[in-house]
Amino acid sequence: MSRLVSAKDMLNKARDGKYAVGQFNINNLEWTKAILLTAEELKSPVILGVSEGAGKYMCGYKTVVGMVNGMMESLNITVPVALHLDHGSFEGAKACINAGFSSVMFDGSHYPIAENIAKTTALVNTCDVLGLSLEAEVGSIGGEEDGVVGMGECADPAECKAVADLGVTMLAAGIGNIHGKYPENWPGLRFDVLEKIKAQTGDMPLVLHGGTGIPDDMIKTAISLGVAKINVNTECQLVFAEATRKYIEAGKDLSGKGFDPRKLLAPGFEAIKDKVKEKMEIFGSVGKA
């Protein structure tokens, strides 16, 4: 039986192979099943992301770990899977480590850099001993993340180096990317900043948050410049909602046993699978398990 793994090996391979591994955030059983099955079908490594809000919604981190482990066993998942806390607080990171996550993100980007470094350092040592991967963030990612709205700052390359040098596994650095839907007047990713960050952080796999709505050519350029992990959440939510809306608007819930939640949620489940497949193909992770 395969078990959860740290994201370290899959991201180092992605960095060297010039592709990226997708982090797809999970919200419930349907989400998790759709992403795991698609990863297995496409022989792609995958990272399941859990925000603190989603963790609370799913009845706590232990429930999430139990569901993911049970599902990997019953579906015979053989590809590498990391279960990762997304935008974690210091306390959240500790809770996920205790619950059995294989990877955590500590987002200290809203603290002064000295405090970000101090808290990240404490987690580096713990994750190191336990063999977990650790993601840190410098320069706040814009958009809305669990109620916090920011405009998409660009990270300071010198601060990126300071955090990378602590021994984290991967670094999320703001390069004008934002969470959620991109506004009409979005100027695009700042590749000049990404190049400077890459020059300062060397071999560190870089993470691109807010993957929804970034044009494919920009995604490919970012990968060529050292991005090895790309986070997708909103896009899966949008296609799930659209497929569910169509099912109900067509009145399918009113015919026969169409109200059965397994039938009601099936179109959304398939829509997530299609979206994840599309993303894995763009990221270049297909066949890389």
SULNOR-V849414 format. One record per pair of residues at least 4 apart in sequence whose C-alpha atoms are under 6 Angstrom apart, sorted by the first residue. I is the first residue (numbers start at 1). J is the second residue. Records with the same first field share a line. If there is no record, write none. Layout:
I->J + J
This chain:
2->78
4->81 + 82
5->81 + 82 + 102
6->82 + 102 + 103 + 132 + 133
7->82 + 133
8->133
11->228
13->17
14->18 + 19 + 20 + 228
15->228
19->283 + 284
20->228 + 229 + 283
21->229 + 285
22->46 + 229 + 230 + 231
23->47 + 48 + 49 + 230 + 231
24->48 + 49 + 232 + 233
25->48 + 49 + 50 + 233
26->31 + 32 + 50
27->54
30->269
33->37
34->273
38->273
39->43 + 44
40->79
42->286
43->286 + 287 + 289
44->285 + 286 + 287 + 288 + 289
45->79 + 80 + 289
46->81
47->81 + 82 + 83
48->83 + 84
49->84 + 85 + 86
50->54 + 85 + 86
51->85 + 86
55->60 + 61
56->60
61->99
62->99
65->69
66->70
67->71
71->75
72->76 + 77
79->289
82->102
83->101 + 102 + 103
84->103 + 104
85->104 + 105
86->105
87->105 + 107
88->92 + 93 + 105 + 106 + 107
89->106
93->104
96->101
97->101
102->132
103->132 + 133 + 134
104->134
105->134 + 135 + 136
106->136
107->136 + 137
108->116
109->137 + 138 + 139 + 140
111->115 + 116
116->120
117->121
124->128
127->131 + 132
133->169
134->168 + 169
135->169 + 170 + 171
136->171
137->171 + 172 + 173
138->155 + 173
139->153 + 154 + 155 + 173 + 174
140->153 + 174
141->152 + 174 + 178
142->150 + 151 + 152 + 178 + 179
143->149 + 150 + 178 + 179
144->148 + 149 + 179
152->176 + 177 + 178
153->174 + 176
154->174 + 175 + 176
155->173 + 174
157->197
160->164
161->165 + 200 + 201
164->168
170->204 + 205 + 206
171->206 + 207
172->206 + 207
175->189 + 190
176->189
178->210
179->210
180->234
198->202
205->228
206->227 + 228
207->227 + 229 + 230
208->230
209->231
211->231 + 232
212->232 + 235
222->227
223->227
236->272
239->271
240->268 + 271
243->267 + 268
244->268
245->249
246->250
247->252
248->252 + 253
252->258
253->258 + 259
254->258
258->263
261->265
280->285
